[in-house]
Amino acid sequence: MADLGLKQNPVKSTMSDGNRNRDYRVFEEIYYQLIKHYGRTLTDKLERTVIEEVKKESPLKT
């Protein structure tokens, strides 16, 4: 957290409260950016299968 200029770590409940109130699209965008970035490096078939299963079960469609 020092990299962010914080002198101490925020309380976990504060971060949890912030995430609970965040719009789902924030997490959706993070998810798709991670897939875009790391998808090329996921060579294990099981890992790719898990990702595809998560996509199928997600109520969020792109």
N, CA, C and O of each residue as an XYZ file, in Angstrom:
248
protein
N       0.818     -1.191      0.000
C       0.000      0.000      0.000
C       0.868      1.265      0.000
O       0.406      2.353     -0.342
N       2.118      1.098      0.386
C       3.019      2.248      0.374
C       3.167      2.799     -1.040
O       3.358      4.000     -1.228
N       3.077      1.916     -2.033
C       3.164      2.359     -3.431
C       2.045      3.324     -3.786
O       2.188      4.154     -4.684
N       0.933      3.209     -3.076
C      -0.210      4.091     -3.318
C      -0.145      5.362     -2.483
O      -1.029      6.215     -2.561
N       0.907      5.479     -1.685
C       1.061      6.661     -0.852
C       0.341      6.563      0.480
O       0.171      7.568      1.170
N      -0.086      5.356      0.851
C      -0.774      5.169      2.126
C       0.243      4.823      3.199
O       1.151      4.023      2.972
N       0.088      5.429      4.366
C       1.015      5.158      5.462
C       0.660      3.873      6.189
O       1.526      3.235      6.788
N      -0.603      3.492      6.140
C      -1.017      2.232      6.752
C      -2.103      1.598      5.895
O      -2.773      2.273      5.114
N      -2.261      0.304      6.056
C      -3.278     -0.407      5.284
C      -4.671     -0.015      5.750
O      -4.894      0.165      6.948
N      -5.607      0.121      4.825
C      -6.985      0.391      5.236
C      -7.564     -0.831      5.947
O      -7.131     -1.961      5.719
N      -8.529     -0.591      6.793
C      -9.192     -1.673      7.508
C      -9.914     -2.545      6.489
O     -10.512     -2.035      5.541
N      -9.859     -3.864      6.684
C     -10.480     -4.782      5.721
C     -11.962     -4.496      5.544
O     -12.483     -4.575      4.432
N     -12.639     -4.167      6.630
C     -14.079     -3.913      6.518
C     -14.350     -2.693      5.648
O     -15.369     -2.640      4.959
N     -13.459     -1.723      5.671
C     -13.615     -0.535      4.829
C     -13.532     -0.925      3.355
O     -14.329     -0.471      2.534
N     -12.567     -1.764      3.037
C     -12.425     -2.221      1.652
C     -13.618     -3.083      1.257
O     -14.127     -2.981      0.141
N     -14.053     -3.920      2.170
C     -15.203     -4.783      1.901
C     -16.463     -3.958      1.657
O     -17.228     -4.237      0.733
N     -16.673     -2.948      2.486
C     -17.842     -2.077      2.314
C     -17.786     -1.372      0.963
O     -18.794     -1.259      0.266
N     -16.610     -0.905      0.609
C     -16.459     -0.226     -0.674
C     -16.764     -1.145     -1.842
O     -17.425     -0.743     -2.799
N     -16.282     -2.380     -1.766
C     -16.536     -3.338     -2.845
C     -18.001     -3.734     -2.909
O     -18.543     -3.926     -3.998
N     -18.645     -3.859     -1.763
C     -20.062     -4.240     -1.746
C     -20.906     -3.169     -2.434
O     -21.903     -3.488     -3.083
N     -20.520     -1.923     -2.297
C     -21.297     -0.828     -2.869
C     -20.914     -0.508     -4.315
O     -21.558      0.311     -4.970
N     -19.866     -1.158     -4.800
C     -19.403     -0.919     -6.164
C     -20.350     -1.556     -7.178
O     -20.908     -2.626     -6.937
N     -20.515     -0.902     -8.279
C     -21.345     -1.422     -9.359
C     -20.707     -2.703     -9.915
O     -19.485     -2.782    -10.043
N     -21.517     -3.687    -10.238
C     -21.002     -4.973    -10.729
C     -20.160     -4.808    -11.987
O     -19.286     -5.630    -12.259
N     -20.413     -3.762    -12.749
C     -19.675     -3.577    -13.999
C     -18.194     -3.318    -13.764
O     -17.372     -3.579    -14.643
N     -17.846     -2.805    -12.585
C     -16.430     -2.622    -12.250
C     -15.741     -3.985    -12.223
O     -14.672     -4.164    -12.807
N     -16.368     -4.942    -11.538
C     -15.788     -6.275    -11.432
C     -15.839     -7.012    -12.766
O     -14.938     -7.782    -13.098
N     -16.883     -6.771    -13.510
C     -16.997     -7.374    -14.834
C     -15.844     -6.911    -15.719
O     -15.225     -7.721    -16.409
N     -15.560     -5.632    -15.700
C     -14.478     -5.084    -16.519
C     -13.122     -5.628    -16.069
O     -12.282     -5.969    -16.902
N     -12.910     -5.709    -14.764
C     -11.659     -6.272    -14.249
C     -11.510     -7.714    -14.717
O     -10.439     -8.122    -15.166
N     -12.584     -8.478    -14.611
C     -12.569     -9.880    -15.034
C     -12.159     -9.994    -16.501
O     -11.265    -10.771    -16.836
N     -12.801     -9.235    -17.365
C     -12.508     -9.351    -18.791
C     -11.115     -8.835    -19.138
O     -10.481     -9.345    -20.062
N     -10.635     -7.839    -18.415
C      -9.269     -7.363    -18.646
C      -8.250     -8.423    -18.228
O      -7.234     -8.610    -18.897
N      -8.525     -9.119    -17.116
C      -7.629    -10.191    -16.680
C      -7.615    -11.339    -17.683
O      -6.557    -11.886    -17.996
N      -8.791    -11.702    -18.185
C      -8.868    -12.762    -19.193
C      -8.113    -12.344    -20.451
O      -7.381    -13.140    -21.038
N      -8.293    -11.108    -20.853
C      -7.611    -10.603    -22.048
C      -6.093    -10.654    -21.859
O      -5.359    -11.040    -22.769
N      -5.639    -10.266    -20.685
C      -4.204    -10.210    -20.415
C      -3.601    -11.601    -20.214
O      -2.569    -11.924    -20.804
N      -4.245    -12.422    -19.381
C      -3.667    -13.714    -19.021
C      -4.174    -14.873    -19.865
O      -3.607    -15.965    -19.814
N      -5.216    -14.661    -20.630
C      -5.787    -15.734    -21.424
C      -4.788    -16.390    -22.350
O      -4.850    -17.598    -22.575
N      -3.873    -15.613    -22.886
C      -2.867    -16.146    -23.802
C      -1.876    -17.057    -23.088
O      -1.286    -17.941    -23.709
N      -1.691    -16.848    -21.796
C      -0.713    -17.645    -21.059
C      -1.331    -18.874    -20.405
O      -0.615    -19.721    -19.870
N      -2.651    -18.975    -20.445
C      -3.315    -20.131    -19.844
C      -3.320    -21.276    -20.850
O      -4.241    -21.410    -21.655
N      -2.298    -22.081    -20.791
C      -2.178    -23.157    -21.765
C      -2.776    -24.459    -21.263
O      -3.053    -25.361    -22.053
N      -2.974    -24.562    -19.977
C      -3.529    -25.786    -19.412
C      -5.007    -25.891    -19.759
O      -5.779    -24.965    -19.515
N      -5.391    -27.022    -20.329
C      -6.779    -27.214    -20.771
C      -7.766    -27.063    -19.624
O      -8.840    -26.490    -19.810
N      -7.423    -27.566    -18.436
C      -8.314    -27.468    -17.288
C      -8.586    -26.006    -16.945
O      -9.730    -25.634    -16.687
N      -7.543    -25.176    -16.941
C      -7.727    -23.759    -16.633
C      -8.670    -23.109    -17.638
O      -9.551    -22.341    -17.251
N      -8.499    -23.404    -18.903
C      -9.375    -22.835    -19.929
C     -10.804    -23.329    -19.757
O     -11.754    -22.569    -19.943
N     -10.958    -24.600    -19.402
C     -12.289    -25.163    -19.186
C     -12.985    -24.452    -18.041
O     -14.166    -24.121    -18.139
N     -12.264    -24.215    -16.959
C     -12.840    -23.517    -15.811
C     -13.283    -22.124    -16.222
O     -14.374    -21.691    -15.850
N     -12.471    -21.423    -16.970
C     -12.825    -20.074    -17.420
C     -14.096    -20.121    -18.260
O     -14.988    -19.293    -18.074
N     -14.190    -21.070    -19.175
C     -15.379    -21.174    -20.023
C     -16.615    -21.501    -19.192
O     -17.698    -20.987    -19.472
N     -16.470    -22.346    -18.178
C     -17.605    -22.680    -17.313
C     -18.070    -21.452    -16.536
O     -19.272    -21.232    -16.386
N     -17.138    -20.664    -16.050
C     -17.496    -19.441    -15.321
C     -18.245    -18.501    -16.248
O     -19.246    -17.906    -15.848
N     -17.779    -18.358    -17.474
C     -18.450    -17.489    -18.439
C     -19.881    -17.954    -18.690
O     -20.798    -17.134    -18.755
N     -20.078    -19.275    -18.831
C     -21.415    -19.814    -19.098
C     -22.366    -19.569    -17.940
O     -23.545    -19.283    -18.153
N     -21.862    -19.681    -16.711
C     -22.703    -19.543    -15.527
C     -22.953    -18.095    -15.145
O     -23.871    -17.807    -14.376
N     -22.160    -17.192    -15.664
C     -22.281    -15.784    -15.303
C     -23.559    -15.182    -15.877
O     -23.880    -15.385    -17.048
N     -24.291    -14.433    -15.032
C     -25.476    -13.741    -15.540
C     -25.099    -12.533    -16.396
O     -25.956    -11.928    -17.040
N     -23.822    -12.190    -16.398
C     -23.338    -11.030    -17.146
C     -22.919    -11.480    -18.530
O     -22.051    -12.343    -18.668
N     -23.505    -10.925    -19.522
C     -23.177    -11.280    -20.905
C     -22.569    -10.075    -21.593
O     -22.960     -8.936    -21.338
N     -21.602    -10.338    -22.475
C     -21.007     -9.225    -23.229
C     -21.468     -9.282    -24.657
O     -21.084     -8.435    -25.463
